[in-house]
Each structure stands twice: as structure tokens, then as C-alpha cells.
Amino acid sequence: MAELLEKIAEYWSTRTEGYSEVNHKELEGMQKEAWLGTLTGQFPQVPKEELRILDIGTGPGFFPVILAEAGYYVTAVDYTEEMVHKAAENAGPLGERISFYRMDAQNLEFEDESFDVIISRNLTWNLERPVQAYKEWYRVLRPGGRLLNFDANWYGYLYDESQREGYERDRKNVEQYQLDDHYLCTDIDAMEEIALKVPLSRMQRPQWDRSVLDRIGFCEIRADMDVWRRVWSKEEKLNYGSTPMFMIRGSKGQVDVHA
């Protein structure tokens, strides 16, 4: 397992600069305000200055940057050291409101009940132990806290012929509109090799996530299947049209003092 984790980190280290460029493009486009509204609209009713937010798998730091700029304090973690350094660099002066750490999403080094909100984007699909990760995220949430996880059935086309057809259709659409192909701009062979070794590539999600969150103890579990319509640019919609992003939300129940 450790070997696969290191291989995944090695892959993402090669993607640091390219991923950072994508984030800068998001900050300059419609995605910035769209994502900010989507996130904050789901936050618990806690004063902004008191809310403690954890961004897991922060990459080059898009979520912490937009939230810090809006006045929130954020803790951000990523297992890839190069990503952590790039995220801190991208934050610039906003880093005063952000704490960055290199940390495994599946083995968090925080104490129990440390955060009011946990957010994550495009991470769980490439974890080797996603159930363990969800258990850890539940552990570090405070009672009344909320998890917001954004992901998709990435690389499901490796297992499903209809998804393969959708994937190929997306590639043709991107070519037709003369846009950057987000798959072909990466080392697709290396990524597919990893996708074949992690468990979620062959799962139907978010049904899988909903079941796991329920077993762990999350409540108020909701799946938003249309979030991609609000936060993706036209280029993203054409690149990933057959693999729409979902949001899976869950809360940690309040402690019953009368129990």
C-alpha cells in the first residue's frame, strides 16, 4: 500500500505546475465566484472568524485561496510535497489565513473534533483506502460539522463500455471546439495505471459514498448531481461531459447532552 501511495504522489508531483496553471485559470474565470458560493452556501451557521475549515488534497491551493480572500481561516493538506509548496506560493499574502501541511488524507495528524468543515475536490477517487479516509474525516469533524466532497466517476471508462463511448465523445467535442484536451495534456498512461489499482474507479458513485458515509455515522447525507453545471466552465463541461462532478455532503450529529 505504501508503494502505491508513493507512486500516486510521484505522479502528482509531475503535475504540480500544470495543475497550478489550471487553478490560476479558475481564479481568473467564472469558477472563482461559482465555487465560493457553492462552498459557503453549505457551511454551518458559525461566525466566519470562528469557523475552522480543512481542505484535504488541496493541490495548488485553489480552495484555500478563494476562502482566505473571503475572510475565512483554512487549514490545507496534501500528500505531495511539491503541491504543498506551490499552494503556499500561490497563496502569497493570503497565507496569513492559511496553514499548509504535508499529510496523508487517510491518516490525518489532527486531534479529534478539530474542524467545523471539511472540503475536498477530485481526491477520493485516487485513494487506495477511501473508507479509511472517510473514517478519518469523520473523526476530525466537530459535532455539527459538515463534509463537502466533490468528485466524479473518473476513469470509470476503464471498466464500462458505455462510459468509454462517452469519454471518446468528449475527446471529439473538445477537438471540434479547438479547446485544450485536459486528458491528453497529462501522462494518461501513468494515470490509467494508477486508476486500475485504486478501488473507486470501478464503483458507481456517489451511491458508494452515500452507503459508506451512512455506515460510518454521518447524517443528513445528500448528493448534488448538478453541482458541475454551476461550477464548471464551458471548457470543463466539454472535457468532462460524460463524467459529471457530484457533491456528496454529510454532517456529524450533535452530541446529545441528555443521553
Beta strands, then each sheet from edge to edge (+ up, - down):
strand 1: 52-56
strand 2: 73-78
strand 3: 98-102
strand 4: 115-121
strand 5: 141-151
strand 6: 219-224
strand 7: 246-251
sheet 1: 3+ 2+ 1+ 4+ 5+ 7- 6+
end
